[in-house]
Amino acid sequence: MRFAVDIPNIGTFGGQGNDFADPHFVAELAYEAEQSGWDGFFIWDHIGADWPVALTDPWLLLAAVALRTTSIKLGPMVTPLPRRRPWKLARETVTLDHLSRGRLILGVGIGGGSEYMCFNEVGDDRAHGAMLDEALAVLQGLWSGESFSYIGTHYQVTNAHFLPKPVQPQIPIWVAGIWPNKKPFRRAAQWNGTFPLERGLSFTQQMSPERIQEALSYVQAQHPGGIDSSTYDLVHWGITTGEDSAADRALVEAYQAVGVTWWLENFNNERGSIAEQRARIRKGPPRG
């Protein structure tokens, strides 16, 4: 199992720097995470709506992280593709993959309704799912480095030719979804990983190992020959204390036993002060 820090791109209410919306602070936090033994550093992708709080663009944060680190994986976790033009995202992802020398992982999903409807965009989940599928096909085509055309319901591309190609042969794509909705996990089976979430949980709660296993079993069932567990990732959004190493390891092992390959330590503005969360990052991952 590998371990990552996952933070919001949202500051604390009334914050004035030194929080998750401060690019300089986030870059330094990523450096400390790398020095403390974490394997990845991921950032939420929110644009905001009627939210009276500071937000920072996640792609600029990730660029700062890429320049401040040398080895950890990084990426948005997750970016709502229907909010973005896929050709613009293709440029951003390839640029970030080059900037980080091949360390990008792309987490994708459909996002939340308020961040669409506030700007008079369609807020329908079914439409967003269709847009996500088409956007992924467009991304893959533009990443190929070959001349590419595409005719879909939501996106059309005519003889586009995007260079350079990514550093990686394939930028890994992890698809997030709310379990037990089935469509996101049929989609996830086509890509490189699945990131199950559960509706109704607070930011300080996590899915049970049994529910995570249900989602993975469903994804595996979409392939008659099964999924290669050595290359396919099952991602969990979890919380450890950093205080009781034996309890933390026991918790992690329960998830590892059901197939989790990446543990994303869930940092957020409900977990404690920024100073407390920074101290938890410096303690390093709950590795056995």
N, C-alpha and C positions, 0 to 999 in steps of 0.2 A: 504494500500500500504506500502511496505517496501522499504528502500533506501540503496543503496550501493555505495561505491567508486569503480571506475573501472580505472585502470592505465595501461600504457604500460610497458613492460619489456625492454624498449629501453631508453637509456640515451639521454641527450641533446648533440648536436654536439659540440665536444671539451670539454665535461663535465669531471670534475675530482672529482667525488664523490658528495654526496648530490643531487642525481637525481634518476630517476626511474630505473637505472641500478645498483644502490648501495644497496646491501642487507641490510646493517645496517640501512640505511636511510629508506628503504621501510618498514622494521619491525617497526621502530619508527613511521612512518606515519600511519601504521595500528593500532598501539596502540592509537595514537591521534584520529583516526577515531572512534574507539570503545568508547573512553572517550567522544567524541563529539556527540554520539547518533546514528551513522550510524549502519545499520543492517548487512551489508556485506562489504567484501573487495575482489575485484576480480582483476586478472592480465591477460593481454594478453599473448598469447603463440606464440612468433615468434622465429625462429632460425636464421633468417637473410639470406642474399644472397650477392649481391654486394653492401652492405650497409656500408659506412664508418662511423659507429657509434657504440658505445658500447651497447651490449645486455647482459642480464643475464638470466640464465636458470630459467623459471617460477616456476618449481617444487621446486627448492631450495629456491626461494623467498617465496613461499607459506609455506614451512616448517618453515622459519624464522617468518612469520606472525602467524602461528599456535602457536608457542612457546611464542610469545609476546602478544597474545590476549587470551581471555577466552570465549567470547560469540558470536562474529560476525560470520556469515557464510563466507566461503571463497572458492576460487577455480579458475581454469583457465577459462577465458572468451574471446575466446574459444580456445580449443585445437584441432588442425587438426588431427584426428585419422589416416588418411592414411599416415601421416608422422611418425607414431609410431607403434612399435610392440604391438598388443593389450595385450599380456601376460605380457609384461614389464609394460604397463600402468596399468594393473590390480594390479600388486604389488605396484606400486606407489600410486594409488588411495586409496587402502585399508590402506597402511601405513599412508598416510596423513589423512585419516578418523580417524584412531586410534590416531594419534598424536594430532589432533584437538578435540578429544572426540566427534566425530560425527557431525562435522560442514561443511563437504565438499559438494559442489554442483559442478557437472561436466558439463561445457559447451562444446559442440562439434560442429564441422563443417568440411568442406573439406579444408579450407585454400586457399592460393594464389599460382599461378603458379610459380612465380620466386623462391620461397623457395623449390620447387621441381626441376625445370629445372637447377638451378645452380649446383646441385649435380647429374645431369644426371638421375633423377628419372622421371617417367611418369608425365606429366603435364596436363592430360586430366580430366576435371571435371566429365564427366560421369563415368570414371573408378574410380575416387576418391569417388563418391557417392556410388558405389557398394562396395568399400572397407570399407567405413564408416558403411554401414548397416551390413556387416559381422563382423566388429570389435566390434560393439555394441552387437551383439549376443554372441560373444566370451567373452566380458567383463562380461555380465550378467551371462553366464555359469560359469566362473571362480569365480565370486563373490559368487556363491551359496554355496561354501564350500563342494560341492559334486563332485564325480568323473565325469569328463566332457569330451566328445569328440565332434568334429565338423568337417564336411567336406564341405568346400566352394570352390569357384573359387580362392580366394586370400589367404585364411587362412585355415589351417588344424590343428586340435588338437586331440591327441590320449591319452585318459586316464589320463588327467591332474587332479590333486586334489590340489587346492590352499586353504591353511589356513594361517591366520585366516580369517573369514568372516568380512565384514565391521561392524563397530559399529552400523550404521543405518540399519534398515531392508532393505532399498533400497537407495543407493546413488542417489539423484535426478539427472536426466539428462535433460538439456535444449539444444534443437537443434536450431542452428542458420541457417539462410538462407537469400538469397537475394530475396525480394519480387519484382515482382510478379512471379518469378519462382515457379512452383507448387511442384516439387518433394521434396525439403527440408521440406515443410510444411505437406506433406503426411507422411514423416518420423517423423516430430515433433509430430504429433497426436498420435504416438505409445508410446511416452515417457512422461516426467513430465512437460515440458514447451517448449515454443517457443520464439525465440529471432529474430524478423524480423529486417532486415537491408535493406537499399535502395541504389542501385547502383547510383553513380554520386554525392552523397552528400559528402561535405568536413567534416573534423573532427570537425568543429565548427557548423555544421548543424544537424538537427534531422528530422526523419520521422514525418509526420503530424499525428494527432490522427485518421483522416479518413483512411489513408493508414494502420496504425496499426490495425484498426478495420477490414479492408478488410482481412488482413492476419489471424486474429483470427477467423473470420467467416468461412474462408476456412478450417482451422484446425477443427473447430467444425463440419463442414459438413462431415468430414471423418468418424464420428461416428453417426450411426443412432439414438442412444439415447442421443447424445450430450456429452460434456465433463464436468466433475464436476469442476466448477469454484472454489470450496473451496480447491481443491488440485492441480489444474493445473495452472501453472504460465505463464503469458504473460509479457515478459521482454522488457523494452524500454531503449534505450541508449540516455540519455537526458542531457541537460545543463541548469542549473539555475545560476543566478548571485550571490546569497548570499548577495546582496546589497538591493534589493527591495523585502521584504518578501511577500508583498501582491501580486505583480506580479508573483513571484515564485510559490506561492500557487495556484494562478489562473491557471498557466500553468500546474502544476502537476494535478490539479483537472480535467482539460480537458482530460488528458490521463487516469486518474482513471475512468472517466465516460465511456470510451470505453473498459474497462476491464483490463487495465494494473495493475499488482500486484507487480512488482518490477521495481523501477526506478534506473537505473545504471548511476550515475553521471559520465559523460565522461571527464576524465582528459587526456590530451595528450600534446605533445610538441608544438602544434599550439595554445594552449589556453592561453598562457602567461608564465611568468617566473615560475620556481619551487617554489619560495617564495610566489608568488601570489596564486598558486594552493594549496599550503600547508595552506595558510590563509583561502582559501575557505573551505577546509576540516574541519578546526578547527571551522568554523561557524556552522557546523552541517547540517543535511538534511533539505530540504524544507517541513517540516512536518506542517500540518495545526493545 
